[in-house]
Amino acid sequence: MAVISAIGAMQAAGGMDYLVSWAEKMLRKNPKRVTLYAPLITYAMTLMAGTGHTAFSTLPVIAEVAKEGGVRPSRPLSVAVIAS
């Protein structure tokens, strides 16, 4: 219950938006390597926030960057979920 409350507070304060924008910038710098960077980013977000629920907000960004980079989205998405 404490972790969910902390994530809710982070969402209300704008912390989740900051983390997602940070992740988007990192992924858009090199979209061809999204399969490598996506799991590293979701792992770092999980480590910083203390829960894997933070990775759910990055999944649409990962899918969009993968499509734009010509990479099948299933690969980076599945590895990112496992890494978180």
PyMOL Python script that loads the backbone (N, CA, C, O; Angstrom):
from pymol import cmd

cmd.read_pdbstr("""\
ATOM      1  N   MET A   1       0.827  -1.185   0.000  1.00  0.00           N
ATOM      2  CA  MET A   1       0.000   0.000   0.000  1.00  0.00           C
ATOM      3  C   MET A   1       0.875   1.254   0.000  1.00  0.00           C
ATOM      4  O   MET A   1       0.529   2.258  -0.622  1.00  0.00           O
ATOM      5  N   ALA A   2       1.987   1.191   0.688  1.00  0.00           N
ATOM      6  CA  ALA A   2       2.873   2.349   0.761  1.00  0.00           C
ATOM      7  C   ALA A   2       3.486   2.674  -0.602  1.00  0.00           C
ATOM      8  O   ALA A   2       3.640   3.843  -0.954  1.00  0.00           O
ATOM      9  N   VAL A   3       3.834   1.644  -1.362  1.00  0.00           N
ATOM     10  CA  VAL A   3       4.450   1.872  -2.673  1.00  0.00           C
ATOM     11  C   VAL A   3       3.451   2.521  -3.624  1.00  0.00           C
ATOM     12  O   VAL A   3       3.798   3.447  -4.358  1.00  0.00           O
ATOM     13  N   ILE A   4       2.232   2.045  -3.612  1.00  0.00           N
ATOM     14  CA  ILE A   4       1.204   2.616  -4.481  1.00  0.00           C
ATOM     15  C   ILE A   4       0.907   4.059  -4.074  1.00  0.00           C
ATOM     16  O   ILE A   4       0.685   4.909  -4.937  1.00  0.00           O
ATOM     17  N   SER A   5       0.899   4.340  -2.791  1.00  0.00           N
ATOM     18  CA  SER A   5       0.709   5.717  -2.327  1.00  0.00           C
ATOM     19  C   SER A   5       1.857   6.615  -2.771  1.00  0.00           C
ATOM     20  O   SER A   5       1.644   7.768  -3.148  1.00  0.00           O
ATOM     21  N   ALA A   6       3.070   6.083  -2.726  1.00  0.00           N
ATOM     22  CA  ALA A   6       4.229   6.863  -3.163  1.00  0.00           C
ATOM     23  C   ALA A   6       4.177   7.135  -4.668  1.00  0.00           C
ATOM     24  O   ALA A   6       4.518   8.231  -5.110  1.00  0.00           O
ATOM     25  N   ILE A   7       3.760   6.163  -5.440  1.00  0.00           N
ATOM     26  CA  ILE A   7       3.627   6.360  -6.893  1.00  0.00           C
ATOM     27  C   ILE A   7       2.524   7.368  -7.181  1.00  0.00           C
ATOM     28  O   ILE A   7       2.664   8.203  -8.075  1.00  0.00           O
ATOM     29  N   GLY A   8       1.435   7.299  -6.435  1.00  0.00           N
ATOM     30  CA  GLY A   8       0.360   8.275  -6.606  1.00  0.00           C
ATOM     31  C   GLY A   8       0.824   9.693  -6.296  1.00  0.00           C
ATOM     32  O   GLY A   8       0.459  10.641  -6.991  1.00  0.00           O
ATOM     33  N   ALA A   9       1.626   9.828  -5.254  1.00  0.00           N
ATOM     34  CA  ALA A   9       2.169  11.148  -4.913  1.00  0.00           C
ATOM     35  C   ALA A   9       3.132  11.635  -5.989  1.00  0.00           C
ATOM     36  O   ALA A   9       3.150  12.818  -6.329  1.00  0.00           O
ATOM     37  N   MET A  10       3.935  10.713  -6.522  1.00  0.00           N
ATOM     38  CA  MET A  10       4.864  11.093  -7.581  1.00  0.00           C
ATOM     39  C   MET A  10       4.107  11.511  -8.840  1.00  0.00           C
ATOM     40  O   MET A  10       4.527  12.436  -9.535  1.00  0.00           O
ATOM     41  N   GLN A  11       3.010  10.847  -9.132  1.00  0.00           N
ATOM     42  CA  GLN A  11       2.182  11.205 -10.281  1.00  0.00           C
ATOM     43  C   GLN A  11       1.562  12.584 -10.084  1.00  0.00           C
ATOM     44  O   GLN A  11       1.549  13.400 -11.006  1.00  0.00           O
ATOM     45  N   ALA A  12       1.058  12.838  -8.901  1.00  0.00           N
ATOM     46  CA  ALA A  12       0.426  14.125  -8.618  1.00  0.00           C
ATOM     47  C   ALA A  12       1.428  15.282  -8.645  1.00  0.00           C
ATOM     48  O   ALA A  12       1.076  16.401  -9.019  1.00  0.00           O
ATOM     49  N   ALA A  13       2.659  15.016  -8.256  1.00  0.00           N
ATOM     50  CA  ALA A  13       3.684  16.057  -8.223  1.00  0.00           C
ATOM     51  C   ALA A  13       4.346  16.276  -9.579  1.00  0.00           C
ATOM     52  O   ALA A  13       5.106  17.231  -9.744  1.00  0.00           O
ATOM     53  N   GLY A  14       4.073  15.412 -10.550  1.00  0.00           N
ATOM     54  CA  GLY A  14       4.663  15.553 -11.871  1.00  0.00           C
ATOM     55  C   GLY A  14       5.920  14.739 -12.076  1.00  0.00           C
ATOM     56  O   GLY A  14       6.579  14.875 -13.107  1.00  0.00           O
ATOM     57  N   GLY A  15       6.265  13.909 -11.133  1.00  0.00           N
ATOM     58  CA  GLY A  15       7.474  13.097 -11.235  1.00  0.00           C
ATOM     59  C   GLY A  15       7.399  12.045 -12.320  1.00  0.00           C
ATOM     60  O   GLY A  15       8.392  11.779 -12.997  1.00  0.00           O
ATOM     61  N   MET A  16       6.233  11.443 -12.493  1.00  0.00           N
ATOM     62  CA  MET A  16       6.087  10.432 -13.537  1.00  0.00           C
ATOM     63  C   MET A  16       6.203  11.061 -14.919  1.00  0.00           C
ATOM     64  O   MET A  16       6.797  10.469 -15.820  1.00  0.00           O
ATOM     65  N   ASP A  17       5.647  12.244 -15.093  1.00  0.00           N
ATOM     66  CA  ASP A  17       5.768  12.932 -16.376  1.00  0.00           C
ATOM     67  C   ASP A  17       7.225  13.247 -16.683  1.00  0.00           C
ATOM     68  O   ASP A  17       7.661  13.153 -17.830  1.00  0.00           O
ATOM     69  N   TYR A  18       7.972  13.620 -15.654  1.00  0.00           N
ATOM     70  CA  TYR A  18       9.393  13.902 -15.831  1.00  0.00           C
ATOM     71  C   TYR A  18      10.151  12.640 -16.231  1.00  0.00           C
ATOM     72  O   TYR A  18      10.980  12.683 -17.140  1.00  0.00           O
ATOM     73  N   LEU A  19       9.880  11.522 -15.568  1.00  0.00           N
ATOM     74  CA  LEU A  19      10.562  10.271 -15.894  1.00  0.00           C
ATOM     75  C   LEU A  19      10.240   9.796 -17.305  1.00  0.00           C
ATOM     76  O   LEU A  19      11.117   9.308 -18.017  1.00  0.00           O
ATOM     77  N   VAL A  20       8.980   9.938 -17.708  1.00  0.00           N
ATOM     78  CA  VAL A  20       8.582   9.511 -19.045  1.00  0.00           C
ATOM     79  C   VAL A  20       9.216  10.418 -20.101  1.00  0.00           C
ATOM     80  O   VAL A  20       9.655   9.932 -21.144  1.00  0.00           O
ATOM     81  N   SER A  21       9.269  11.720 -19.845  1.00  0.00           N
ATOM     82  CA  SER A  21       9.905  12.620 -20.816  1.00  0.00           C
ATOM     83  C   SER A  21      11.405  12.346 -20.912  1.00  0.00           C
ATOM     84  O   SER A  21      11.981  12.416 -21.998  1.00  0.00           O
ATOM     85  N   TRP A  22      12.036  12.037 -19.786  1.00  0.00           N
ATOM     86  CA  TRP A  22      13.453  11.666 -19.782  1.00  0.00           C
ATOM     87  C   TRP A  22      13.671  10.396 -20.601  1.00  0.00           C
ATOM     88  O   TRP A  22      14.605  10.317 -21.399  1.00  0.00           O
ATOM     89  N   ALA A  23      12.812   9.412 -20.399  1.00  0.00           N
ATOM     90  CA  ALA A  23      12.923   8.154 -21.140  1.00  0.00           C
ATOM     91  C   ALA A  23      12.707   8.385 -22.635  1.00  0.00           C
ATOM     92  O   ALA A  23      13.398   7.794 -23.465  1.00  0.00           O
ATOM     93  N   GLU A  24      11.757   9.236 -22.972  1.00  0.00           N
ATOM     94  CA  GLU A  24      11.485   9.512 -24.379  1.00  0.00           C
ATOM     95  C   GLU A  24      12.680  10.185 -25.052  1.00  0.00           C
ATOM     96  O   GLU A  24      13.023   9.846 -26.184  1.00  0.00           O
ATOM     97  N   LYS A  25      13.305  11.120 -24.376  1.00  0.00           N
ATOM     98  CA  LYS A  25      14.491  11.779 -24.935  1.00  0.00           C
ATOM     99  C   LYS A  25      15.612  10.776 -25.175  1.00  0.00           C
ATOM    100  O   LYS A  25      16.276  10.809 -26.211  1.00  0.00           O
ATOM    101  N   MET A  26      15.814   9.888 -24.215  1.00  0.00           N
ATOM    102  CA  MET A  26      16.876   8.891 -24.342  1.00  0.00           C
ATOM    103  C   MET A  26      16.608   7.938 -25.513  1.00  0.00           C
ATOM    104  O   MET A  26      17.525   7.582 -26.253  1.00  0.00           O
ATOM    105  N   LEU A  27      15.360   7.535 -25.671  1.00  0.00           N
ATOM    106  CA  LEU A  27      15.023   6.590 -26.728  1.00  0.00           C
ATOM    107  C   LEU A  27      15.048   7.236 -28.108  1.00  0.00           C
ATOM    108  O   LEU A  27      15.440   6.597 -29.084  1.00  0.00           O
ATOM    109  N   ARG A  28      14.641   8.474 -28.197  1.00  0.00           N
ATOM    110  CA  ARG A  28      14.594   9.156 -29.497  1.00  0.00           C
ATOM    111  C   ARG A  28      15.974   9.555 -30.012  1.00  0.00           C
ATOM    112  O   ARG A  28      16.129   9.837 -31.200  1.00  0.00           O
ATOM    113  N   LYS A  29      16.968   9.583 -29.141  1.00  0.00           N
ATOM    114  CA  LYS A  29      18.326   9.901 -29.602  1.00  0.00           C
ATOM    115  C   LYS A  29      18.844   8.845 -30.567  1.00  0.00           C
ATOM    116  O   LYS A  29      19.539   9.170 -31.529  1.00  0.00           O
ATOM    117  N   ASN A  30      18.514   7.595 -30.318  1.00  0.00           N
ATOM    118  CA  ASN A  30      18.967   6.507 -31.179  1.00  0.00           C
ATOM    119  C   ASN A  30      17.863   5.455 -31.282  1.00  0.00           C
ATOM    120  O   ASN A  30      17.902   4.452 -30.569  1.00  0.00           O
ATOM    121  N   PRO A  31      16.887   5.669 -32.153  1.00  0.00           N
ATOM    122  CA  PRO A  31      15.739   4.754 -32.217  1.00  0.00           C
ATOM    123  C   PRO A  31      16.080   3.353 -32.721  1.00  0.00           C
ATOM    124  O   PRO A  31      15.325   2.414 -32.467  1.00  0.00           O
ATOM    125  N   LYS A  32      17.175   3.194 -33.413  1.00  0.00           N
ATOM    126  CA  LYS A  32      17.545   1.856 -33.891  1.00  0.00           C
ATOM    127  C   LYS A  32      17.993   0.945 -32.753  1.00  0.00           C
ATOM    128  O   LYS A  32      17.959  -0.277 -32.893  1.00  0.00           O
ATOM    129  N   ARG A  33      18.410   1.519 -31.634  1.00  0.00           N
ATOM    130  CA  ARG A  33      18.895   0.723 -30.495  1.00  0.00           C
ATOM    131  C   ARG A  33      17.854   0.653 -29.373  1.00  0.00           C
ATOM    132  O   ARG A  33      18.198   0.455 -28.208  1.00  0.00           O
ATOM    133  N   VAL A  34      16.586   0.817 -29.737  1.00  0.00           N
ATOM    134  CA  VAL A  34      15.520   0.818 -28.732  1.00  0.00           C
ATOM    135  C   VAL A  34      15.444  -0.522 -27.995  1.00  0.00           C
ATOM    136  O   VAL A  34      15.045  -0.560 -26.830  1.00  0.00           O
ATOM    137  N   THR A  35      15.816  -1.610 -28.651  1.00  0.00           N
ATOM    138  CA  THR A  35      15.775  -2.924 -28.011  1.00  0.00           C
ATOM    139  C   THR A  35      16.794  -3.022 -26.883  1.00  0.00           C
ATOM    140  O   THR A  35      16.598  -3.786 -25.937  1.00  0.00           O
ATOM    141  N   LEU A  36      17.861  -2.270 -26.970  1.00  0.00           N
ATOM    142  CA  LEU A  36      18.870  -2.257 -25.910  1.00  0.00           C
ATOM    143  C   LEU A  36      18.541  -1.221 -24.831  1.00  0.00           C
ATOM    144  O   LEU A  36      18.665  -1.500 -23.639  1.00  0.00           O
ATOM    145  N   TYR A  37      18.126  -0.034 -25.253  1.00  0.00           N
ATOM    146  CA  TYR A  37      17.918   1.056 -24.302  1.00  0.00           C
ATOM    147  C   TYR A  37      16.619   0.942 -23.502  1.00  0.00           C
ATOM    148  O   TYR A  37      16.580   1.353 -22.342  1.00  0.00           O
ATOM    149  N   ALA A  38      15.565   0.396 -24.091  1.00  0.00           N
ATOM    150  CA  ALA A  38      14.283   0.294 -23.398  1.00  0.00           C
ATOM    151  C   ALA A  38      14.370  -0.504 -22.098  1.00  0.00           C
ATOM    152  O   ALA A  38      13.861  -0.041 -21.077  1.00  0.00           O
ATOM    153  N   PRO A  39      14.998  -1.691 -22.095  1.00  0.00           N
ATOM    154  CA  PRO A  39      15.092  -2.415 -20.826  1.00  0.00           C
ATOM    155  C   PRO A  39      15.969  -1.704 -19.795  1.00  0.00           C
ATOM    156  O   PRO A  39      15.687  -1.751 -18.598  1.00  0.00           O
ATOM    157  N   LEU A  40      17.022  -1.054 -20.257  1.00  0.00           N
ATOM    158  CA  LEU A  40      17.872  -0.319 -19.317  1.00  0.00           C
ATOM    159  C   LEU A  40      17.108   0.829 -18.665  1.00  0.00           C
ATOM    160  O   LEU A  40      17.256   1.093 -17.471  1.00  0.00           O
ATOM    161  N   ILE A  41      16.296   1.500 -19.460  1.00  0.00           N
ATOM    162  CA  ILE A  41      15.520   2.624 -18.937  1.00  0.00           C
ATOM    163  C   ILE A  41      14.449   2.145 -17.964  1.00  0.00           C
ATOM    164  O   ILE A  41      14.285   2.732 -16.895  1.00  0.00           O
ATOM    165  N   THR A  42      13.717   1.089 -18.317  1.00  0.00           N
ATOM    166  CA  THR A  42      12.675   0.612 -17.399  1.00  0.00           C
ATOM    167  C   THR A  42      13.280   0.048 -16.120  1.00  0.00           C
ATOM    168  O   THR A  42      12.700   0.181 -15.042  1.00  0.00           O
ATOM    169  N   TYR A  43      14.446  -0.581 -16.240  1.00  0.00           N
ATOM    170  CA  TYR A  43      15.119  -1.068 -15.033  1.00  0.00           C
ATOM    171  C   TYR A  43      15.521   0.095 -14.139  1.00  0.00           C
ATOM    172  O   TYR A  43      15.339   0.041 -12.923  1.00  0.00           O
ATOM    173  N   ALA A  44      16.067   1.145 -14.740  1.00  0.00           N
ATOM    174  CA  ALA A  44      16.471   2.323 -13.952  1.00  0.00           C
ATOM    175  C   ALA A  44      15.262   2.991 -13.301  1.00  0.00           C
ATOM    176  O   ALA A  44      15.337   3.432 -12.154  1.00  0.00           O
ATOM    177  N   MET A  45      14.152   3.066 -14.028  1.00  0.00           N
ATOM    178  CA  MET A  45      12.941   3.665 -13.443  1.00  0.00           C
ATOM    179  C   MET A  45      12.426   2.828 -12.278  1.00  0.00           C
ATOM    180  O   MET A  45      12.006   3.372 -11.256  1.00  0.00           O
ATOM    181  N   THR A  46      12.458   1.513 -12.430  1.00  0.00           N
ATOM    182  CA  THR A  46      12.020   0.630 -11.349  1.00  0.00           C
ATOM    183  C   THR A  46      12.936   0.767 -10.143  1.00  0.00           C
ATOM    184  O   THR A  46      12.472   0.781  -9.003  1.00  0.00           O
ATOM    185  N   LEU A  47      14.218   0.866 -10.392  1.00  0.00           N
ATOM    186  CA  LEU A  47      15.183   1.012  -9.315  1.00  0.00           C
ATOM    187  C   LEU A  47      14.985   2.334  -8.572  1.00  0.00           C
ATOM    188  O   LEU A  47      15.041   2.377  -7.343  1.00  0.00           O
ATOM    189  N   MET A  48      14.754   3.412  -9.329  1.00  0.00           N
ATOM    190  CA  MET A  48      14.567   4.732  -8.703  1.00  0.00           C
ATOM    191  C   MET A  48      13.251   4.838  -7.943  1.00  0.00           C
ATOM    192  O   MET A  48      13.201   5.415  -6.857  1.00  0.00           O
ATOM    193  N   ALA A  49      12.179   4.280  -8.516  1.00  0.00           N
ATOM    194  CA  ALA A  49      10.861   4.431  -7.904  1.00  0.00           C
ATOM    195  C   ALA A  49      10.544   3.333  -6.902  1.00  0.00           C
ATOM    196  O   ALA A  49       9.716   3.539  -6.015  1.00  0.00           O
ATOM    197  N   GLY A  50      11.171   2.188  -7.018  1.00  0.00           N
ATOM    198  CA  GLY A  50      10.916   1.115  -6.071  1.00  0.00           C
ATOM    199  C   GLY A  50       9.797   0.178  -6.471  1.00  0.00           C
ATOM    200  O   GLY A  50       9.450  -0.726  -5.712  1.00  0.00           O
ATOM    201  N   THR A  51       9.223   0.375  -7.650  1.00  0.00           N
ATOM    202  CA  THR A  51       8.164  -0.511  -8.115  1.00  0.00           C
ATOM    203  C   THR A  51       8.185  -0.595  -9.633  1.00  0.00           C
ATOM    204  O   THR A  51       8.582   0.350 -10.314  1.00  0.00           O
ATOM    205  N   GLY A  52       7.758  -1.724 -10.146  1.00  0.00           N
ATOM    206  CA  GLY A  52       7.719  -1.926 -11.586  1.00  0.00           C
ATOM    207  C   GLY A  52       6.537  -1.267 -12.264  1.00  0.00           C
ATOM    208  O   GLY A  52       6.448  -1.265 -13.492  1.00  0.00           O
ATOM    209  N   HIS A  53       5.626  -0.703 -11.480  1.00  0.00           N
ATOM    210  CA  HIS A  53       4.455  -0.041 -12.061  1.00  0.00           C
ATOM    211  C   HIS A  53       4.838   1.192 -12.867  1.00  0.00           C
ATOM    212  O   HIS A  53       4.048   1.662 -13.685  1.00  0.00           O
ATOM    213  N   THR A  54       6.025   1.716 -12.651  1.00  0.00           N
ATOM    214  CA  THR A  54       6.451   2.890 -13.407  1.00  0.00           C
ATOM    215  C   THR A  54       6.705   2.550 -14.871  1.00  0.00           C
ATOM    216  O   THR A  54       6.624   3.423 -15.736  1.00  0.00           O
ATOM    217  N   ALA A  55       7.006   1.301 -15.150  1.00  0.00           N
ATOM    218  CA  ALA A  55       7.295   0.901 -16.526  1.00  0.00           C
ATOM    219  C   ALA A  55       6.058   0.958 -17.408  1.00  0.00           C
ATOM    220  O   ALA A  55       6.180   1.120 -18.622  1.00  0.00           O
ATOM    221  N   PHE A  56       4.880   0.831 -16.831  1.00  0.00           N
ATOM    222  CA  PHE A  56       3.658   0.850 -17.627  1.00  0.00           C
ATOM    223  C   PHE A  56       3.472   2.170 -18.357  1.00  0.00           C
ATOM    224  O   PHE A  56       2.908   2.193 -19.451  1.00  0.00           O
ATOM    225  N   SER A  57       3.930   3.259 -17.779  1.00  0.00           N
ATOM    226  CA  SER A  57       3.761   4.558 -18.423  1.00  0.00           C
ATOM    227  C   SER A  57       4.736   4.756 -19.577  1.00  0.00           C
ATOM    228  O   SER A  57       4.521   5.632 -20.415  1.00  0.00           O
ATOM    229  N   THR A  58       5.791   3.972 -19.638  1.00  0.00           N
ATOM    230  CA  THR A  58       6.774   4.116 -20.714  1.00  0.00           C
ATOM    231  C   THR A  58       6.488   3.198 -21.892  1.00  0.00           C
ATOM    232  O   THR A  58       7.072   3.388 -22.959  1.00  0.00           O
ATOM    233  N   LEU A  59       5.638   2.239 -21.744  1.00  0.00           N
ATOM    234  CA  LEU A  59       5.378   1.277 -22.814  1.00  0.00           C
ATOM    235  C   LEU A  59       4.853   1.928 -24.097  1.00  0.00           C
ATOM    236  O   LEU A  59       5.309   1.550 -25.176  1.00  0.00           O
ATOM    237  N   PRO A  60       3.919   2.886 -24.040  1.00  0.00           N
ATOM    238  CA  PRO A  60       3.493   3.530 -25.295  1.00  0.00           C
ATOM    239  C   PRO A  60       4.628   4.281 -25.996  1.00  0.00           C
ATOM    240  O   PRO A  60       4.689   4.317 -27.225  1.00  0.00           O
ATOM    241  N   VAL A  61       5.513   4.872 -25.219  1.00  0.00           N
ATOM    242  CA  VAL A  61       6.647   5.594 -25.805  1.00  0.00           C
ATOM    243  C   VAL A  61       7.582   4.607 -26.496  1.00  0.00           C
ATOM    244  O   VAL A  61       8.065   4.871 -27.597  1.00  0.00           O
ATOM    245  N   ILE A  62       7.834   3.484 -25.858  1.00  0.00           N
ATOM    246  CA  ILE A  62       8.712   2.467 -26.446  1.00  0.00           C
ATOM    247  C   ILE A  62       8.118   1.951 -27.753  1.00  0.00           C
ATOM    248  O   ILE A  62       8.838   1.789 -28.738  1.00  0.00           O
ATOM    249  N   ALA A  63       6.827   1.695 -27.770  1.00  0.00           N
ATOM    250  CA  ALA A  63       6.178   1.190 -28.984  1.00  0.00           C
ATOM    251  C   ALA A  63       6.246   2.217 -30.109  1.00  0.00           C
ATOM    252  O   ALA A  63       6.502   1.859 -31.259  1.00  0.00           O
ATOM    253  N   GLU A  64       6.023   3.473 -29.792  1.00  0.00           N
ATOM    254  CA  GLU A  64       6.054   4.523 -30.810  1.00  0.00           C
ATOM    255  C   GLU A  64       7.456   4.705 -31.398  1.00  0.00           C
ATOM    256  O   GLU A  64       7.616   4.810 -32.614  1.00  0.00           O
ATOM    257  N   VAL A  65       8.457   4.740 -30.536  1.00  0.00           N
ATOM    258  CA  VAL A  65       9.834   4.907 -31.004  1.00  0.00           C
ATOM    259  C   VAL A  65      10.271   3.699 -31.826  1.00  0.00           C
ATOM    260  O   VAL A  65      10.971   3.851 -32.828  1.00  0.00           O
ATOM    261  N   ALA A  66       9.865   2.509 -31.413  1.00  0.00           N
ATOM    262  CA  ALA A  66      10.224   1.302 -32.165  1.00  0.00           C
ATOM    263  C   ALA A  66       9.613   1.321 -33.561  1.00  0.00           C
ATOM    264  O   ALA A  66      10.283   0.983 -34.537  1.00  0.00           O
ATOM    265  N   LYS A  67       8.350   1.712 -33.662  1.00  0.00           N
ATOM    266  CA  LYS A  67       7.706   1.781 -34.973  1.00  0.00           C
ATOM    267  C   LYS A  67       8.387   2.801 -35.865  1.00  0.00           C
ATOM    268  O   LYS A  67       8.611   2.545 -37.048  1.00  0.00           O
ATOM    269  N   GLU A  68       8.717   3.958 -35.305  1.00  0.00           N
ATOM    270  CA  GLU A  68       9.378   4.998 -36.088  1.00  0.00           C
ATOM    271  C   GLU A  68      10.785   4.578 -36.504  1.00  0.00           C
ATOM    272  O   GLU A  68      11.266   4.991 -37.559  1.00  0.00           O
ATOM    273  N   GLY A  69      11.443   3.767 -35.694  1.00  0.00           N
ATOM    274  CA  GLY A  69      12.798   3.319 -35.995  1.00  0.00           C
ATOM    275  C   GLY A  69      12.861   2.086 -36.868  1.00  0.00           C
ATOM    276  O   GLY A  69      13.952   1.634 -37.215  1.00  0.00           O
ATOM    277  N   GLY A  70      11.716   1.530 -37.233  1.00  0.00           N
ATOM    278  CA  GLY A  70      11.698   0.349 -38.077  1.00  0.00           C
ATOM    279  C   GLY A  70      11.989  -0.944 -37.342  1.00  0.00           C
ATOM    280  O   GLY A  70      12.405  -1.931 -37.949  1.00  0.00           O
ATOM    281  N   VAL A  71      11.770  -0.940 -36.036  1.00  0.00           N
ATOM    282  CA  VAL A  71      11.999  -2.130 -35.211  1.00  0.00           C
ATOM    283  C   VAL A  71      10.639  -2.696 -34.817  1.00  0.00           C
ATOM    284  O   VAL A  71       9.718  -1.941 -34.505  1.00  0.00           O
ATOM    285  N   ARG A  72      10.512  -4.011 -34.830  1.00  0.00           N
ATOM    286  CA  ARG A  72       9.249  -4.606 -34.375  1.00  0.00           C
ATOM    287  C   ARG A  72       9.032  -4.261 -32.911  1.00  0.00           C
ATOM    288  O   ARG A  72       9.902  -4.549 -32.089  1.00  0.00           O
ATOM    289  N   PRO A  73       7.906  -3.656 -32.554  1.00  0.00           N
ATOM    290  CA  PRO A  73       7.683  -3.222 -31.163  1.00  0.00           C
ATOM    291  C   PRO A  73       7.605  -4.355 -30.156  1.00  0.00           C
ATOM    292  O   PRO A  73       7.817  -4.121 -28.966  1.00  0.00           O
ATOM    293  N   SER A  74       7.312  -5.563 -30.585  1.00  0.00           N
ATOM    294  CA  SER A  74       7.164  -6.663 -29.629  1.00  0.00           C
ATOM    295  C   SER A  74       8.470  -6.978 -28.913  1.00  0.00           C
ATOM    296  O   SER A  74       8.459  -7.349 -27.740  1.00  0.00           O
ATOM    297  N   ARG A  75       9.577  -6.836 -29.596  1.00  0.00           N
ATOM    298  CA  ARG A  75      10.862  -7.152 -28.987  1.00  0.00           C
ATOM    299  C   ARG A  75      11.240  -6.186 -27.858  1.00  0.00           C
ATOM    300  O   ARG A  75      11.472  -6.637 -26.737  1.00  0.00           O
ATOM    301  N   PRO A  76      11.311  -4.882 -28.114  1.00  0.00           N
ATOM    302  CA  PRO A  76      11.676  -3.996 -27.010  1.00  0.00           C
ATOM    303  C   PRO A  76      10.638  -3.957 -25.889  1.00  0.00           C
ATOM    304  O   PRO A  76      10.989  -3.780 -24.723  1.00  0.00           O
ATOM    305  N   LEU A  77       9.362  -4.123 -26.242  1.00  0.00           N
ATOM    306  CA  LEU A  77       8.319  -4.109 -25.216  1.00  0.00           C
ATOM    307  C   LEU A  77       8.456  -5.299 -24.281  1.00  0.00           C
ATOM    308  O   LEU A  77       8.388  -5.138 -23.063  1.00  0.00           O
ATOM    309  N   SER A  78       8.648  -6.488 -24.833  1.00  0.00           N
ATOM    310  CA  SER A  78       8.720  -7.671 -23.975  1.00  0.00           C
ATOM    311  C   SER A  78       9.983  -7.661 -23.107  1.00  0.00           C
ATOM    312  O   SER A  78       9.934  -8.045 -21.939  1.00  0.00           O
ATOM    313  N   VAL A  79      11.093  -7.230 -23.664  1.00  0.00           N
ATOM    314  CA  VAL A  79      12.328  -7.182 -22.882  1.00  0.00           C
ATOM    315  C   VAL A  79      12.243  -6.093 -21.815  1.00  0.00           C
ATOM    316  O   VAL A  79      12.762  -6.263 -20.712  1.00  0.00           O
ATOM    317  N   ALA A  80      11.590  -4.977 -22.138  1.00  0.00           N
ATOM    318  CA  ALA A  80      11.446  -3.883 -21.170  1.00  0.00           C
ATOM    319  C   ALA A  80      10.581  -4.304 -19.977  1.00  0.00           C
ATOM    320  O   ALA A  80      10.880  -3.950 -18.837  1.00  0.00           O
ATOM    321  N   VAL A  81       9.528  -5.045 -20.235  1.00  0.00           N
ATOM    322  CA  VAL A  81       8.660  -5.504 -19.147  1.00  0.00           C
ATOM    323  C   VAL A  81       9.407  -6.493 -18.251  1.00  0.00           C
ATOM    324  O   VAL A  81       9.283  -6.446 -17.028  1.00  0.00           O
ATOM    325  N   ILE A  82      10.171  -7.373 -18.859  1.00  0.00           N
ATOM    326  CA  ILE A  82      10.946  -8.326 -18.062  1.00  0.00           C
ATOM    327  C   ILE A  82      12.017  -7.618 -17.242  1.00  0.00           C
ATOM    328  O   ILE A  82      12.257  -7.980 -16.090  1.00  0.00           O
ATOM    329  N   ALA A  83      12.656  -6.619 -17.822  1.00  0.00           N
ATOM    330  CA  ALA A  83      13.716  -5.898 -17.117  1.00  0.00           C
ATOM    331  C   ALA A  83      13.188  -5.100 -15.937  1.00  0.00           C
ATOM    332  O   ALA A  83      13.889  -4.921 -14.941  1.00  0.00           O
ATOM    333  N   SER A  84      11.954  -4.622 -16.045  1.00  0.00           N
ATOM    334  CA  SER A  84      11.419  -3.839 -14.931  1.00  0.00           C
ATOM    335  C   SER A  84      11.030  -4.744 -13.782  1.00  0.00           C
ATOM    336  O   SER A  84      10.558  -4.264 -12.751  1.00  0.00           O
TER     337      SER A  84
END
""", "prot")
cmd.dss("prot")
cmd.show_as("cartoon", "prot")
cmd.util.cbc("prot")
cmd.orient("prot")
